[in-house]
Amino acid sequence: MSLLEITEHDGVWVLALARPPVNAIDITMVEAFHTEMTRAAATATCRAIVLTGQGRAFCAGVDVKKVPAYDAATLRRMVELVNETFLVFYGVPKPTVAAVNGPAIGAGLVLALACDVRLAAVGAGPLGLTEITAGIPFPAAPMIVVQHELDPSVARDLVLSGRTFTAGARGTPGVIDATYPADTLVAAAIARAADDARLPAYGTVKQQLKSLAVARIRDVVTRGADPMLQGWLRGG
C-alpha cells in the first residue's frame, strides 16, 4: 500500500498522507513524500498541490515509537532527507494548500505551515509544535519554515511551550487561514488551489516571497550543516 495516495482534479494534485492510523512520519514516509513532491514539481500538468491526510488525522508528526529506535546512520539519513524534502516542497513554484482534516502535531503541523495556504476542518485538532515535549529537536529546514511562516511571538509561544490548540483558536494568528465543515474541506482546498494556479505570476512571486527561507534551506542541504546532526545525533 502506498504511503501517499494521489488523485488528480483538473491539474490540482491531492496528496493524501496514508499511514494508518494517524499518518505518523517514519523514514519510509519521508522517502515517499520526497519522491512524489519531486514528481509533482517536475510535472507540467500538475498546476497546484493540496496536502491532506487519510482517515481521522492530518499527520501526528514523527512516529515516536519507531524513529527513536533507528540506529544513528538511519536517523542521520532521515534528518538529511527531511531537509531535502522541505527544500522541494516549500520552494515549489506552484500553489500549495493544506487541508488539515484532523490532528496535526509536531512535524505534521510544520507540513501544513510549509503550504502557501492553510485550511482546516472546523474544530480540527489538536494542533501544535510539540517537539519540545517529545524531546526531539527540530531539523533545520522545519525550523526555518516555522520562523518564516509565523509571527515571532506566535512561534515563540508554540515552539517553547509545546501547547496544543484547535483550528481557529485565538492567539494563533497565521497558523490556519480559514475553517470549513469537514465534509467540504478538501473541495474548498481544491477550489482555492485551482484559483491560485490561474494567477499568471503566482510561481514567480512565490519564489520572490520565499527566496530568503529557501536559500537558507538550500545552504543546509548543500553543506549538511544541520545543528541537529551536529548536536542531538553527535556520537551516534
C-alpha positions as a printed Julia matrix, in Angstrom:
236×3 Matrix{Float64}:
   0.0    0.0     0.0
   1.27   3.46   -0.92
   2.09   5.82    1.92
   0.95   8.75   -0.21
  -2.27   8.47   -2.2
  -2.57  10.84   -5.17
  -5.69  11.92   -7.02
  -5.87  14.5    -9.81
  -8.57  17.13  -10.26
  -8.11  19.16  -13.45
  -4.48  19.91  -12.76
  -4.72  20.0    -8.96
  -2.96  17.05   -7.35
  -4.34  15.98   -3.98
  -1.64  14.25   -1.95
  -3.06  12.34    1.0
  -0.74  11.01    3.67
  -1.73   7.38    4.12
  -0.02   5.64    7.02
  -2.76   4.46    9.39
  -3.86   5.08   11.99
  -2.6    8.68   12.33
  -0.21   9.17    9.37
   2.85   9.35   11.61
   6.17  10.04    9.93
   8.96   7.5     9.65
  11.77   7.36    7.12
   9.68   5.47    4.57
   7.01   8.18    4.73
   9.64  10.87    4.17
  11.05   8.94    1.22
   7.59   8.58   -0.33
   6.77  12.25    0.2
  10.09  13.37   -1.28
   9.59  11.17   -4.35
   6.04  12.33   -5.05
   6.73  16.0    -4.36
   9.72  15.91   -6.72
   7.47  14.34   -9.36
   4.73  16.92   -8.79
   7.22  19.77   -9.04
   8.56  18.44  -12.34
   5.21  17.58  -13.95
   3.87  20.38  -16.13
   0.27  19.17  -15.91
   0.38  19.46  -12.12
  -0.61  23.1   -11.65
  -1.2   23.07   -7.89
  -1.0   20.76   -4.88
  -3.35  20.05   -1.99
  -1.95  18.2     1.01
  -4.27  16.33    3.38
  -4.42  13.15    5.44
  -6.41   9.96    5.08
  -8.64   8.87    7.92
  -9.14  10.89   11.06
  -5.73  12.6    11.19
  -3.77  15.03    9.06
  -0.41  13.93   10.47
   0.54  13.07   14.05
   4.18  14.01   13.49
   7.21  11.8    13.94
   6.5    8.17   14.86
   7.8    8.35   18.43
   7.71   4.57   18.82
   9.63   3.7    15.67
  12.0    6.57   14.87
  13.9    6.74   18.23
  14.8    3.07   17.75
  16.66   3.77   14.49
  20.4    3.41   14.51
  22.49   6.57   14.17
  23.03   6.17   10.42
  19.31   5.83    9.75
  18.48   8.79   11.98
  21.09  10.87   10.21
  19.72   9.94    6.79
  16.18  10.73    7.91
  17.15  14.22    9.1
  19.01  14.87    5.84
  16.05  13.64    3.82
  13.63  15.82    5.79
  15.7   18.87    4.89
  15.89  17.83    1.23
  12.13  17.27    1.17
  11.32  20.68    2.62
  13.62  22.28    0.05
  11.45  20.78   -2.7
   8.09  21.24   -1.01
   8.47  24.72    0.46
  10.15  26.08   -2.66
   7.94  24.54   -5.35
   6.77  27.4    -7.64
   3.18  26.18   -7.66
   0.29  26.87   -5.28
   0.18  24.55   -2.27
  -2.82  24.31    0.03
  -3.08  22.31    3.26
  -6.42  20.7     4.06
  -5.96  19.93    7.75
  -8.63  17.36    8.41
  -7.63  16.37   11.95
  -4.7   16.28   14.38
  -1.51  17.94   13.12
   1.25  17.55   15.67
   4.93  18.48   15.51
   6.22  17.75   12.03
   2.62  17.34   10.91
   1.85  20.97   11.68
   5.12  22.03   10.03
   3.96  20.3     6.83
   0.83  22.44    6.94
   2.89  25.58    7.62
   5.01  24.79    4.56
   1.91  25.21    2.39
   1.03  28.62    0.96
  -2.5   28.42    2.37
  -3.69  26.5     5.43
  -7.34  25.46    5.59
  -8.75  23.23    8.32
 -11.9   21.42    9.31
 -13.92  23.29   11.94
 -12.54  22.31   15.34
  -9.7   20.24   13.9
  -7.11  19.37   16.48
  -5.07  19.0    18.4
  -2.6   21.15   16.51
   0.79  22.02   17.93
   4.55  22.21   17.61
   5.24  19.64   20.3
   8.88  18.79   19.65
   9.89  20.29   22.99
   7.62  17.92   24.92
   8.6   14.92   22.81
  12.3   15.54   23.45
  13.06  15.73   19.72
  14.64  18.94   18.38
  13.66  20.43   15.03
  15.7   19.62   11.93
  16.95  22.85   10.35
  14.51  23.13    7.44
  11.33  22.71    9.51
  12.57  25.34   11.98
  13.28  27.73    9.09
   9.72  27.22    7.87
   8.34  27.96   11.34
  10.46  31.11   11.63
   9.37  32.43    8.24
   5.68  31.48    8.36
   4.64  32.5    11.88
   4.63  35.79   13.71
   7.65  35.72   16.06
   5.5   35.88   19.2
   3.29  33.02   18.0
   6.32  30.93   17.0
   7.97  31.55   20.38
   4.83  30.57   22.25
   4.12  27.4    20.29
   7.71  26.18   19.98
   8.77  26.83   23.58
   5.56  25.64   25.25
   4.59  22.68   23.09
   0.96  23.55   23.83
  -1.78  22.31   21.55
  -4.89  24.08   20.27
  -7.72  23.65   17.8
  -8.23  25.25   14.41
  -9.4   28.83   14.73
  -8.2   29.25   18.32
  -7.42  32.78   19.49
  -3.77  33.63   19.99
  -2.59  31.63   16.99
  -2.83  34.1    14.07
  -1.32  32.95   10.81
  -1.45  29.25   11.62
  -4.78  28.43    9.99
  -6.2   30.8     7.37
  -9.81  29.58    7.29
 -12.02  26.75    8.51
 -14.65  24.71    6.68
 -17.04  21.9     7.57
 -15.14  18.63    7.45
 -17.19  17.29    4.53
 -16.37  20.29    2.31
 -12.75  20.88    3.38
 -10.92  19.09    0.57
 -13.24  20.51   -2.09
 -12.59  24.01   -0.72
  -8.84  23.37   -0.79
  -9.0   22.14   -4.4
 -11.01  25.21   -5.42
  -8.53  27.56   -3.71
  -5.56  25.8    -5.31
  -7.17  25.98   -8.76
  -7.93  29.69   -8.32
  -4.35  30.43   -7.29
  -2.98  28.41  -10.2
  -4.8   30.74  -12.6
  -2.82  33.74  -11.36
  -0.22  34.3   -14.12
   2.69  35.37  -11.92
   1.99  33.09   -8.95
   5.14  30.96   -9.27
   7.45  33.92   -9.79
   6.05  35.99   -6.94
   6.03  32.98   -4.6
   9.72  32.44   -5.3
  10.39  36.12   -4.53
   8.45  35.89   -1.27
  10.17  32.75   -0.07
  13.63  33.3    -1.55
  15.42  34.01    1.75
  13.98  30.98    3.51
  14.61  28.7     0.53
  18.2   29.95    0.31
  18.72  29.11    3.99
  17.32  25.61    3.48
  19.41  25.06    0.36
  22.54  26.05    2.3
  21.71  23.49    4.99
  21.19  20.77    2.38
  24.31  21.68    0.41
  26.65  21.9     3.39
  24.99  19.27    5.58
  25.12  21.93    8.28
  22.14  20.91   10.4
  22.69  21.64   14.12
  20.5   18.61   14.87
  23.11  16.39   13.23
  25.93  18.19   14.99
  24.25  18.06   18.4
  21.42  15.59   19.03
  22.99  12.85   16.91
  26.6   13.57   17.86
  28.47  10.48   18.78
  25.93   8.24   17.05
